[in-house]
Structures are given as structure tokens and as C-alpha cells.
Amino acid sequence: MERPPFCRDPHIDEQEARGLLSFARPLSLAPRESLWRAGDRPDLLVRVEQGLLRARVVLEDGREYIKEFYWEGDEFLDFHHQLSGQPARCSVEALEPCRLLVFPLASLRGHRLWPAWYQHLVAVQLRIKEEKELLLLTGTPQARYQHFLSHFPDLDARLPDHQVAAYLGITPISLSRIRKRLAGR
């Protein structure tokens, strides 16, 4: 699956890339530390240099759903907040020690490369969301897990079972059964 390119875009030369990096500030997060919480108004673009994060929603009854994982090379922002002006609906939390580059969007919006960079981020996000939506609507739990394994093979080993299950929209027990079925083949 295509990941955002940051300054590896062939249309951005080294000097322009350094100019974009001048807006960034480094940020380290420890496991379980939040980058932002549901209800915040994050006005940031985040690039993951090292580590693994999750965007999650916890319902009032305690059930957790994981909207997305972010790892090395990923760039993300809270599109819901940016497009609607409403507070974030998901919390973003480190699962591993993380080194991030954080870009204030107010600084980037005036840069001549921002429109193309933002358009690319939106296009990548839309492709990812379209694929996941169709899979959630039409795929069996086993098909969802097999898709996860084929598209994100390294993540399965980095994540506990309950988080993989929460991302796939299934229970950990269902995930365990699926894994046993697949191992028996």
C-alpha cells in the first residue's frame, strides 16, 4: 500500500525539503503516552520517524475500536478536525517508544508546496479508507485478517492480539479461531 512520501517526492528538491523540515519540531513519546486525545483540536501534521501509534475510539461501555495504526514513514493528521472544525473523535497514542516530527499546520499552510503535499495526503488516505470500508462491509472476519497480513505483515508481530482484533472489528476469540484455521491449512 502506498505511504505518503514527505520530501521524497521527485518534484521537491533538497533545498525545498530542508525548508519544509524547518517547520518541524521533534517529539518523543513513551508507550501509552498520547499525542492527542478525543476532544482535542490537533492542528498538526505528524511524521513517524520511529515507533508505532494507534488512533482509537473507546465507547462508553468500554469497547475499543482501532481506526488506524501509524508507523515508520507514515504522515498523518486528523482529517475530521481539519475538514469539519470539530474536535478530534479519536485519541492517538504511542504503542512503542516513538520519535516523531510534528509540523504545525498553521506554518505549513503558507508554504508553496503545501497544496500538493496536502492533496497527496488526502489521496492516500482516501485510497486506504475506501479499501478498508469495502473490506469491512463485504469481507468475512477471516478475509479481513488475511488482508491485514498481506498488506501489513510486520505489524502482526508488533501488536498484541486484542489490538489486531480491535482494528479488524472482531473479538480476540474470533481472531484466535481464525489463526488456528489458517495454521491448520
C-alpha positions as CSV (number, residue, x, y, z in Angstrom):
1,M,0.0,0.0,0.0
2,E,1.3,3.4,-0.9
3,R,2.5,5.6,2.0
4,P,2.9,9.4,1.9
5,P,6.3,10.4,0.6
6,F,7.1,13.6,2.6
7,C,10.2,15.1,1.0
8,R,10.9,12.0,-1.2
9,D,8.6,13.5,-3.8
10,P,10.5,13.8,-7.1
11,H,9.1,17.3,-7.5
12,I,10.7,18.6,-4.3
13,D,14.4,19.3,-4.4
14,E,16.7,19.0,-1.4
15,Q,16.6,22.7,-0.6
16,E,12.8,22.7,-0.5
17,A,12.8,19.6,1.6
18,R,15.1,21.3,4.1
19,G,12.7,24.3,4.1
20,L,9.8,22.1,5.0
21,L,11.8,20.4,7.7
22,S,12.5,23.8,9.2
23,F,8.8,23.9,10.3
24,A,9.1,20.6,12.2
25,R,9.8,20.1,15.9
26,P,10.9,16.7,17.2
27,L,8.7,14.9,19.7
28,S,9.3,11.7,21.6
29,L,6.5,9.7,23.1
30,A,6.8,6.8,25.6
31,P,4.4,3.8,25.2
32,R,0.9,4.7,26.3
33,E,1.6,8.4,26.0
34,S,-1.0,10.3,24.0
35,L,-0.2,12.6,21.1
36,W,-3.7,13.9,21.3
37,R,-7.0,12.8,22.9
38,A,-10.5,12.7,21.6
39,G,-11.9,16.1,22.2
40,D,-8.6,17.9,21.4
41,R,-8.2,20.1,18.3
42,P,-5.0,18.9,16.8
43,D,-3.7,21.3,14.2
44,L,-0.6,19.2,13.4
45,L,0.9,17.1,10.6
46,V,2.8,14.2,12.1
47,R,5.6,12.2,10.6
48,V,6.6,8.9,12.3
49,E,10.4,8.6,12.3
50,Q,10.4,5.6,14.7
51,G,7.8,3.6,16.6
52,L,4.2,2.6,16.4
53,L,1.0,4.6,17.3
54,R,-2.7,3.8,17.1
55,A,-5.8,6.0,16.6
56,R,-8.5,4.6,18.8
57,V,-12.1,5.2,19.9
58,V,-13.3,3.9,23.3
59,L,-17.1,3.7,23.7
60,E,-18.9,4.5,26.9
61,D,-19.3,0.7,27.6
62,G,-15.5,0.3,27.4
63,R,-15.3,-1.3,23.9
64,E,-12.3,-0.2,22.0
65,Y,-12.0,0.2,18.2
66,I,-8.8,1.0,16.4
67,K,-9.3,3.2,13.4
68,E,-5.7,3.2,12.2
69,F,-2.1,2.3,13.1
70,Y,0.8,4.6,12.2
71,W,4.5,3.5,11.9
72,E,7.8,4.5,10.4
73,G,7.4,6.6,7.3
74,D,3.7,7.5,7.9
75,E,2.4,11.0,7.8
76,F,-1.0,11.8,9.2
77,L,-3.2,14.5,10.6
78,D,-6.7,14.5,12.0
79,F,-8.7,15.0,8.8
80,H,-12.0,15.0,10.7
81,H,-10.9,18.1,12.7
82,Q,-9.3,19.8,9.7
83,L,-12.3,19.4,7.4
84,S,-15.1,20.0,10.0
85,G,-13.5,22.2,12.6
86,Q,-15.0,19.8,15.2
87,P,-12.8,18.2,17.9
88,A,-10.9,15.0,17.2
89,R,-13.1,11.9,17.6
90,C,-10.1,9.6,18.1
91,S,-7.2,9.6,20.5
92,V,-3.7,8.9,19.1
93,E,-1.4,7.0,21.5
94,A,2.1,5.5,21.3
95,L,2.3,1.7,21.4
96,E,6.1,1.7,21.3
97,P,8.7,4.4,22.0
98,C,8.2,6.9,19.3
99,R,10.3,9.6,17.6
100,L,8.1,12.0,15.6
101,L,8.4,15.1,13.6
102,V,5.5,17.4,14.3
103,F,4.6,20.2,11.9
104,P,2.2,23.0,13.0
105,L,-0.3,23.2,10.1
106,A,-0.5,27.0,10.5
107,S,3.1,27.2,9.4
108,L,2.7,24.7,6.5
109,R,-0.4,26.3,5.0
110,G,1.5,29.2,3.7
111,H,4.2,27.2,2.0
112,R,4.0,26.9,-1.8
113,L,4.4,23.1,-1.6
114,W,1.6,22.6,0.9
115,P,-1.3,22.3,-1.5
116,A,0.4,19.4,-3.4
117,W,1.5,17.8,-0.2
118,Y,-2.0,18.0,1.3
119,Q,-3.6,16.7,-1.9
120,H,-1.3,13.7,-1.8
121,L,-2.1,13.1,1.9
122,V,-5.8,13.2,1.1
123,A,-5.5,10.9,-1.9
124,V,-3.5,8.3,0.0
125,Q,-5.9,8.5,3.0
126,L,-8.9,8.1,0.7
127,R,-7.5,5.0,-1.0
128,I,-6.7,3.4,2.4
129,K,-10.2,4.3,3.7
130,E,-12.0,3.1,0.6
131,E,-10.3,-0.2,0.7
132,K,-10.9,-0.7,4.4
133,E,-14.5,0.4,4.2
134,L,-15.2,-2.1,1.4
135,L,-13.4,-4.9,3.3
136,L,-15.4,-4.2,6.5
137,L,-18.7,-4.1,4.5
138,T,-18.1,-7.2,2.4
139,G,-15.3,-9.3,3.8
140,T,-15.6,-12.0,6.3
141,P,-13.5,-11.7,9.5
142,Q,-11.1,-14.2,8.0
143,A,-10.8,-12.2,4.8
144,R,-10.1,-9.1,6.9
145,Y,-7.3,-10.8,8.8
146,Q,-5.8,-12.2,5.6
147,H,-5.9,-8.7,4.1
148,F,-4.2,-7.3,7.2
149,L,-1.5,-10.0,7.0
150,S,-0.9,-9.4,3.3
151,H,-0.8,-5.6,3.5
152,F,0.9,-5.1,6.9
153,P,2.9,-8.3,7.5
154,D,5.3,-6.7,10.0
155,L,2.5,-5.2,12.2
156,D,1.0,-8.6,13.2
157,A,4.2,-9.4,15.2
158,R,4.4,-5.9,16.7
159,L,0.8,-5.9,18.1
160,P,-1.0,-7.8,20.8
161,D,-3.9,-9.9,19.6
162,H,-6.6,-7.7,21.2
163,Q,-5.3,-4.7,19.2
164,V,-5.3,-6.6,15.9
165,A,-8.8,-7.7,16.7
166,A,-10.0,-4.2,17.6
167,Y,-8.6,-2.9,14.2
168,L,-10.4,-5.7,12.3
169,G,-13.7,-5.2,14.2
170,I,-13.7,-8.7,15.7
171,T,-13.2,-10.2,19.1
172,P,-9.9,-11.6,20.2
173,I,-11.5,-15.0,20.5
174,S,-12.6,-14.8,16.8
175,L,-9.1,-13.8,15.8
176,S,-7.6,-16.8,17.7
177,R,-10.0,-19.1,15.9
178,I,-9.1,-17.6,12.5
179,R,-5.4,-18.0,13.2
180,K,-5.9,-21.7,14.2
181,R,-7.9,-22.3,11.0
182,L,-5.2,-20.7,8.9
183,A,-2.4,-22.6,10.7
184,G,-4.2,-25.9,10.0
185,R,-4.1,-25.3,6.3
